[in-house]
Amino acid sequence: MRIATPRSEMEAHQAVKDLQSHGFQKLVKKRPKPCHTEFSILGREFLELPRSSGDVTYQPLMVRIPVTRVALTPHTGRTHQLRVHCAAIGYPIVGDPAYGLYGEAQARGGLDLLDESSLFIGASMEIQRELNIHRPLMQNTMCLHAAKLSVKHPSTGQLMEWTARTPF
């Protein structure tokens, strides 16, 4: 999944020409769909993790990595929407194996890096590397959780709602 940009659309069309596989052509020819995610910052905190055993420097045994806790509200239901949007603005979700630092998905959700004059910076590579180093210690858990889920009952139309405490 990716954010559709003029460049990524040209690359997709070129991939179709290069691969000539019917299934792949059908997949790539799908047109991008609009999607919208609302977010708000809930707090800024530090993720404290044990320093990796391979680190031979004389530094503290714990690493403090700055993270931002956010509430994400998807207004559309696209596949990987929250993950792609967070990665695209330079702040991948902690522990995301696909859209994180070494993820196999479209880098930065398909957005090109912006120049130095931009106000947008994104999470530093140093922070992303530290998180990636410690991912095995975090049991490969991605820090994405549905704290609240609301749906209308298909028969009655009554709003049904579930909430769950965030486990991290």
N, C-alpha and C positions, 0 to 999 in steps of 0.2 A: 504494500500500500504506500502511497506517496501523495504529496501535494502536487497538483497539476500545474506545471509552469510551461511556458513556450518551449524551453529547452528540453524538458522531460517528455513533452509530447512529440517533439522531433525525434528524440532517442527511441521512443516506443515505436514510432512508424518505421525507423531504420531497423529495429530489432525484428519487426515483422518481415521485412524484406530479406533480412539475413537468415532467419530461421525457417521460414516456409512451412512450419508445422501448423496444421489446421487448428488444433486445440490452442496452441500458443497465439495464433493470429486472432482467434475469437476472443481470447482473454484480453489481449492488448488493445483490440479495437473498441473495447467498451469505453464509452465516453466518460470523462470525469463528472462526478456529481457534487453539487454544492454541499457543504457541511459547516456546522457552526458549533463551537464549544465556548462556553462562558467559564471564566475562572476567577477565583478570588484567593488571595493569600491569607492563610489561617495563622501562620507563624513561621518564624525562622528559628532553627535549632541546630544542634550538632549531633551527628551520628558518631557515637564512640565505638570504635572497633579495635580489636587487638591487632598490633602490628604483625605483619607476616613473619613467619619464623625464618625465612630466608634473608631478612634484613639484618646485616651484620653491623650497622652503624650503632653508635651509642646514643640512641634517642629513646624517648619515653616508650613504655610498653603498649600504650594506647594511641590510636590515631583519632583526632577529632576532625570530622569532615563536615563543613557547613552544608545544610540542606534546607529547603523551603517546603513547608507543608502547604498544599493547595487543595481547594475544593474545585472540582471540575464538573461542569454540568453540560452534558451533551444535549444539544437541541435537535440533532439528527442522529441516526443510528448507523453510521458507516463502520465497516470493519476496521478495527485498530484505531479508530478516530482519536481517542484520547492519547494514545501512545504516539501516533504520527504527529499530532499537533504539538505535544510537548517536545519531541525530538526536533521538529522543524524550527522551533524558536530557540533551540540550543540548550534545552533543559530536559534531557531524557529522564524518564521515570527511573528511580533508583532500582537497580537490579533487572532492568529490561534487557533480556538477551537478544532481542531482534533489533531494537532501535537505539540501544545504548552505544557506548564507545566502539566496541568491536562487533556490533550486531551485523547480521547478514542481510538485513533489510536495506531499503533505500536510505543512504546516508542523509542525515538531517531532514528526513521526511521528503526529500526531493528539492529542498530549497538550496540555492547556492549561498556560499558565504557572502556576507555583506562587507562593504569596504570599511576602512577605519573611521570614516566620517559619520558612520551610522551610530545611533544611540544604542542599538542592539548589540549585545556582546555574547551572551550565553554562558553556560557553566564552563569554567576553565578546563583545559585538557588535563591539568594536574589533578583536579578534583575528580574528573571522570575516570582517570587511570587508577586513583586510589580506590574508588568504588569498585572498579572492575577487579582489582587485585583481591579485594575482600569478599567478592561475591560468593565464592565457595563457602566461606564462613557464615554467610547469611543464608545458607541452604538453598541457593538459587531462587530465593523468593523475590518476586517483583513487588514493589511497594505501591500496588494499585488495589483499591478495595472499594466495593459498593457499600457505602455507609447507609444509603437510603435508596429504596427501590419502590416506585409507584407505578401501578398499571390499573387500567379499567377492566373490570371483570367482563369477559366476552359476552356473557348472557344477560347479566343484570345491569351492566354499565356502572356499577358501584365502584368507587375508587378503593383499591386495596393497596396497603402500604406496609413495607417491612423495613426495619432499621437494624443495624448491627454495629457494635463498637469496633473501631479500627484496631486491629491486632498489632500494629507497629507504631 
